[in-house]
Each structure stands twice: as structure tokens, then as C-alpha cells.
């Protein structure tokens, strides 16, 4: 997850960005607290 894209082909660059977004969204989801109603 560096600053540069490794892929040279545009379609592969798009796929690489989609993978990065999925990974970052996974990390974000881990940090969001789950709230439950009590009572």
C-alpha cells in the first residue's frame, strides 16, 4: 500500500486500486465500534 501503482496496464491499475480500497475499508471497519441497545 505505497504511494505508487505497480501495474502498468490501465485495467490492472484499476484493479489494484480496487484491492487497496477494499483493504483500507476492512481496516476502517475494524475501528468502528459496534453499538447495541441496552434495556
HUKADA-V895096 format. One record per pair of residues at least 24 apart in sequence whose ideal C-beta (glycine too) atoms are under 7 Angstrom apart, sorted by sequence separation. I is the first residue (numbers start at 1). GAP is how many residues later the second one is. D is the distance in Angstrom with one decimal. If there is no record, write none. Layout:
i & gap & d
I & GAP & D
I & GAP & D
This chain:
none
